[in-house]
Amino acid sequence: MHIAIEPIIVFTLINISLTIGLYISNLSGQLSLATAAIAGLAAYLSAVLTSRLGFPLPIAVAAAVGVAGAIGALLALVTWRMEAF
């Protein structure tokens, strides 16, 4: 693959996954901006793990997705208990 096209493909796939996440949450009739916040948290954690701690990229991404998923699950449990807002 040509080196100039690889970042375009990566950013396109990231935007597609975020758009699908927002679309699924909008199907319930509620706009959730937590999707962007959790994705930003995973991106930041992955960058810190690779640049400052020297982790390989696949391991850093897997760890960041796991941590962000756990935080998202905790937020989901908290909001699940709410009756009305």
C-alpha positions in Angstrom: 0.0 0.0 0.0 1.2 3.5 -0.8 2.4 5.3 2.3 0.5 8.4 1.6 -2.9 6.6 1.5 -2.5 4.7 4.8 -3.4 7.6 7.1 -6.4 8.4 5.0 -7.7 4.8 5.4 -7.0 4.8 9.1 -8.9 8.1 9.7 -11.7 7.0 7.5 -12.2 3.8 9.5 -12.0 5.7 12.8 -14.7 8.1 11.6 -16.9 5.3 10.3 -16.8 3.5 13.7 -17.6 6.7 15.6 -20.4 7.5 13.2 -21.9 4.1 13.7 -21.7 4.4 17.4 -23.5 7.8 17.4 -26.1 6.4 15.0 -26.9 3.4 17.2 -27.3 5.7 20.3 -29.5 8.0 18.2 -31.8 5.1 17.4 -32.9 5.2 21.0 -33.9 8.8 20.7 -31.0 10.2 22.8 -27.9 12.0 21.7 -24.9 10.7 23.6 -21.7 12.6 23.4 -20.0 10.0 25.7 -19.1 8.1 22.5 -16.7 10.9 21.5 -15.3 11.3 25.0 -14.6 7.6 25.4 -13.0 7.4 22.0 -10.8 10.4 22.9 -9.8 8.7 26.1 -8.8 5.5 24.3 -6.8 7.6 21.8 -5.0 9.5 24.5 -4.2 6.4 26.5 -2.9 4.6 23.4 -0.7 7.6 22.6 0.7 7.8 26.1 1.4 4.0 26.2 3.3 4.1 22.9 5.2 7.3 23.2 6.1 7.6 26.9 6.0 4.0 28.1 7.3 2.3 24.9 4.6 -0.3 24.5 4.1 -1.8 21.0 1.2 -0.3 19.1 -1.1 -3.4 19.0 -0.7 -3.9 22.7 -1.2 -0.2 23.5 -4.4 -0.1 21.4 -5.8 -3.3 23.0 -5.1 -1.9 26.4 -6.6 1.4 25.6 -9.7 -0.2 24.2 -10.1 -2.3 27.3 -9.7 0.6 29.7 -12.1 2.8 27.7 -14.6 0.0 27.4 -14.5 -0.6 31.2 -15.0 3.1 31.8 -17.9 3.1 29.3 -19.4 0.1 31.0 -19.2 1.9 34.4 -20.9 5.0 32.9 -23.6 2.8 31.4 -24.3 1.1 34.8 -24.6 4.5 36.4 -27.0 5.9 33.8 -29.0 2.7 33.6 -30.1 3.2 37.2 -31.6 6.6 36.4 -35.4 6.6 36.1 -35.9 10.0 34.5 -33.8 13.0 33.8 
